[in-house]
Amino acid sequence: MVNLDQAIAIAVKTGKVLFGANSTIKNVMTGKVRLAIISSNCPERIRLDLEKYCRLSGIPLIVSPRNNVELGRVCGKPFAISALAIRDPGDSDILKLVRR
């Protein structure tokens, strides 16, 4: 089984990952990402927007069990991250988490 935290960390190091709610929403709307991830305490307005646009674009959305500070730490960043988008997973097998 794929560990979400490890898969995110590998994707950040080897792939193309966008951080922040605004850039995540913008890129989901244009369909340029393969996967969106939000923190467990993501603000409701952002969560609802992302759920709607992901559904319309057919992009999978994962709600991480981590809060925004912990998600930032998993990504190796010194700041809180409430939403991120995976454009290219790199060496990560994170997309196996959402394959149906």
C-alpha positions as a Markdown table, in Angstrom:
| # | Residue | x | y | z |
|---|---|---|---|---|
| 1 | Met | 0.0 | 0.0 | 0.0 |
| 2 | Val | 1.2 | 3.5 | -0.8 |
| 3 | Asn | 1.9 | 5.8 | 2.2 |
| 4 | Leu | 0.3 | 9.2 | 1.5 |
| 5 | Asp | 3.0 | 11.2 | 3.4 |
| 6 | Gln | 5.9 | 9.5 | 1.7 |
| 7 | Ala | 4.2 | 9.8 | -1.7 |
| 8 | Ile | 3.7 | 13.5 | -1.2 |
| 9 | Ala | 7.3 | 14.0 | -0.1 |
| 10 | Ile | 8.7 | 12.1 | -3.1 |
| 11 | Ala | 6.4 | 14.1 | -5.5 |
| 12 | Val | 7.6 | 17.4 | -4.1 |
| 13 | Lys | 11.2 | 16.4 | -4.5 |
| 14 | Thr | 11.0 | 14.7 | -8.0 |
| 15 | Gly | 7.9 | 16.0 | -9.6 |
| 16 | Lys | 6.0 | 19.3 | -10.2 |
| 17 | Val | 3.8 | 20.3 | -7.3 |
| 18 | Leu | 1.9 | 23.6 | -6.9 |
| 19 | Phe | 1.3 | 24.9 | -3.4 |
| 20 | Gly | -1.5 | 27.1 | -2.1 |
| 21 | Ala | -5.3 | 27.2 | -2.5 |
| 22 | Asn | -5.4 | 29.9 | -5.2 |
| 23 | Ser | -3.0 | 28.2 | -7.6 |
| 24 | Thr | -4.5 | 24.8 | -6.9 |
| 25 | Ile | -8.1 | 26.1 | -7.7 |
| 26 | Lys | -6.9 | 27.9 | -10.8 |
| 27 | Asn | -5.0 | 24.8 | -12.1 |
| 28 | Val | -7.9 | 22.4 | -11.3 |
| 29 | Met | -10.3 | 24.7 | -13.2 |
| 30 | Thr | -8.1 | 24.5 | -16.3 |
| 31 | Gly | -7.5 | 20.7 | -15.9 |
| 32 | Lys | -3.7 | 21.0 | -15.8 |
| 33 | Val | -3.2 | 18.9 | -12.7 |
| 34 | Arg | -3.5 | 15.1 | -12.1 |
| 35 | Leu | -4.4 | 15.2 | -8.4 |
| 36 | Ala | -5.4 | 17.8 | -5.7 |
| 37 | Ile | -4.8 | 17.3 | -2.0 |
| 38 | Ile | -6.2 | 19.4 | 0.8 |
| 39 | Ser | -5.4 | 19.4 | 4.6 |
| 40 | Ser | -7.9 | 18.2 | 7.2 |
| 41 | Asn | -8.5 | 21.7 | 8.4 |
| 42 | Cys | -8.7 | 23.4 | 5.0 |
| 43 | Pro | -11.1 | 26.4 | 5.1 |
| 44 | Glu | -14.6 | 25.3 | 4.1 |
| 45 | Arg | -14.9 | 27.8 | 1.2 |
| 46 | Ile | -11.7 | 26.5 | -0.4 |
| 47 | Arg | -12.7 | 22.9 | 0.2 |
| 48 | Leu | -16.1 | 23.4 | -1.4 |
| 49 | Asp | -14.7 | 25.2 | -4.4 |
| 50 | Leu | -12.1 | 22.5 | -4.9 |
| 51 | Glu | -14.6 | 19.7 | -4.5 |
| 52 | Lys | -16.8 | 21.3 | -7.2 |
| 53 | Tyr | -14.1 | 22.0 | -9.7 |
| 54 | Cys | -12.5 | 18.6 | -9.2 |
| 55 | Arg | -15.8 | 17.0 | -9.9 |
| 56 | Leu | -16.3 | 19.1 | -13.0 |
| 57 | Ser | -12.8 | 18.5 | -14.3 |
| 58 | Gly | -12.7 | 14.8 | -13.4 |
| 59 | Ile | -9.6 | 15.4 | -11.2 |
| 60 | Pro | -9.3 | 13.2 | -8.0 |
| 61 | Leu | -9.3 | 15.0 | -4.7 |
| 62 | Ile | -7.7 | 13.6 | -1.5 |
| 63 | Val | -8.4 | 15.0 | 2.0 |
| 64 | Ser | -5.2 | 14.4 | 4.0 |
| 65 | Pro | -5.6 | 13.3 | 7.6 |
| 66 | Arg | -2.9 | 16.0 | 8.4 |
| 67 | Asn | -3.7 | 19.6 | 9.3 |
| 68 | Asn | -2.2 | 22.4 | 7.2 |
| 69 | Val | 0.9 | 22.8 | 9.4 |
| 70 | Glu | 1.7 | 19.1 | 9.3 |
| 71 | Leu | 1.0 | 19.0 | 5.6 |
| 72 | Gly | 3.6 | 21.8 | 5.1 |
| 73 | Arg | 6.1 | 19.8 | 7.2 |
| 74 | Val | 5.4 | 16.7 | 5.0 |
| 75 | Cys | 6.2 | 18.8 | 1.9 |
| 76 | Gly | 9.4 | 20.0 | 3.6 |
| 77 | Lys | 8.2 | 23.6 | 3.7 |
| 78 | Pro | 8.5 | 26.0 | 6.7 |
| 79 | Phe | 4.9 | 27.2 | 6.3 |
| 80 | Ala | 1.3 | 25.8 | 6.4 |
| 81 | Ile | -0.2 | 24.3 | 3.3 |
| 82 | Ser | -3.9 | 23.9 | 3.1 |
| 83 | Ala | -4.0 | 22.8 | -0.6 |
| 84 | Leu | -1.6 | 21.5 | -3.2 |
| 85 | Ala | -1.9 | 20.2 | -6.7 |
| 86 | Ile | 0.2 | 17.5 | -8.3 |
| 87 | Arg | 1.0 | 18.3 | -12.0 |
| 88 | Asp | 3.7 | 15.7 | -12.4 |
| 89 | Pro | 4.2 | 13.0 | -9.8 |
| 90 | Gly | 7.9 | 12.4 | -10.6 |
| 91 | Asp | 9.1 | 9.2 | -9.1 |
| 92 | Ser | 6.2 | 9.1 | -6.7 |
| 93 | Asp | 3.5 | 6.5 | -7.0 |
| 94 | Ile | 0.8 | 8.8 | -5.4 |
| 95 | Leu | -1.5 | 8.4 | -8.4 |
| 96 | Lys | -2.0 | 4.7 | -7.4 |
| 97 | Leu | -3.9 | 6.0 | -4.4 |
| 98 | Val | -6.7 | 7.3 | -6.6 |
| 99 | Arg | -6.7 | 4.8 | -9.5 |
| 100 | Arg | -10.1 | 3.0 | -9.7 |
